Amino acid sequence: MTNINSGFTPDRIGILIFAVLLVYMIISIVQYIKAKHVVGYEVMEGSLSQNNTYTAIALRDEEVVENDTAGSVYYFATEDRRVAKGDLVYIVDEADSLADMSSLTGDASAVSLTDKDYAEIKEDIEDFTSTFNKNNFSSVYDFKNSINGTLSKLVNTSYLNNIGDLSSSTHNFIYRNAPSSGIVLYSKDGYEGLTLQDMKSDLFDQTTYEKTTFGSSEVVTADAPVYKLAKNEDWSVVIQVDDQETADYLMDQEYIKIKFLKNQVTVWGQVSTYTNSKGEIFVQFSFTNSMITFATDRFLSIELIIENETGLKIPNSSIIEKNFYVIPSELVMETAEGNTVVQRKTYLEDGSQSSEDVVVSIHSQVDDKYYIDQDAIASGDILMYPATGEEFTVSEVASLTGVYNINKGYADFKQIEVLYSNDEYSIVKSGTEYGLNVYDYIALDATSVTDDELIYD
């Protein structure tokens, strides 16, 4: 007799369980692929790092002084040092008598440096080495000219002390004094007299910048420039910015703290702006001191010391604009259950007037008006003032900037107040009545969700 086993064997049970699990896994994978995936972002406190370093053009009240008599020029005033009106700046040797040192008697041809002279040269060298930046190698040439100027002054002073020893037949010196007080500069570059309204981007191109340096003992023609004076401490630097937003932000500050990278000196500058006919935007920072420190510099690397805005740091991809109806706050009531409602005018089947309570969400308050979700009420709805029974027709629409909060598993719009932004992130104000708090979760991509959409199953 044949024994037929009609029940499930262990092998068959195992196969059945495996098949059920396989079907479940396939269904789960399909559901996951089809589901909308919303990536959350945890809101944290932070600040934005900004690149506030610029190349600036220095503008000063500069007067180029021209020579009136041809001859060899010998300078006696030290560059980037102040002279008073009437101080000797240079002499013109029409007969070039000083070129022949043998015409001087005694030891006049020997230049002897005093301890004070050595101290002056040492101070110049120490100032240069302490601020030298290899990325700005051109400053070496400015330093060279400065040292040459100091040595020329010492040599020329020796000449000056012995001019009386020259024979009358060769004595033909013309003394030239400063027409006004100021800082002596032995160079010109064509930027003298520039103002903010003269600015254009080409002026910032240092590859085409040319500066003429005046040297002692050179032969100078009549009416040729021989030196210039920076005449007062009122001066400024100008930078070019890329967008009007940056210019407006700086202008709103009125005064900005500026750090000069050459020597780390910081000063406060008053802000003004100008946009030329090409749409190029420039910002000027004006000062009333420290001009002498940078008198020989036309281009300066500066850093704007702006207090970084701190608050809640969120990605810009989370930010969205949303429209709301704007209604008077007197229309909104709070029920015993804690809901905020408005009374909407309705009509019964018999045509008689009635009203209904509509639950609304308040997203912002500006003065005495509330911003209400558009899915709760509609344009043209008639709302009733609870206190008077007067009617109000819904019509005004305005937008708010915000993000979608997903703490509760659905997309809930929250208004934000942006304090500062860069290309990737924004700093928003924390602790606002209808806004965000630290550790809230928001949708990383605001366009990936809709109002009240469920985020988690």
Secondary structure, 3 states (H helix, E strand, C coil): CCCCCCCCCHHHHHHHHHHHHHHHHHHHHHHHHHCCCCCEEECEEEECCCCCEEEEEEECCEEEEECCCCEEEEECCCCCCEECCCCEEEEEECCCHHHCHHHCCCCCCCCCCCHHHHHHHHHHHHHHHHHCCHHHCCHHHHHHHHHHHHHHHHHHHHHHHCHHHCCCCCCCEEEEECCCCEEEECEECCCCCCCHHHCCHHHHCCCCCCCEECCCCCEECCCCEEEEEECCCCEEEEEEECCHHHHHHHHHHCEEEEEECCCCEEEEEEEEEEECCCCCEEEEEEECCCHHHHCCCCEEEEEEECCCCEEEEEEHHHCEEEEEEEEEHHHEEECCCCCEEEEEEEECCCCCEEEEEEECCEEEEECCEEEECCCCCCCCCEEECCCCCCEEECCCEEEEEEEEECCCCECEEEECCEEEECCCEEEECCCCCCCCCCCCEEECCHHHCCCCCECCC
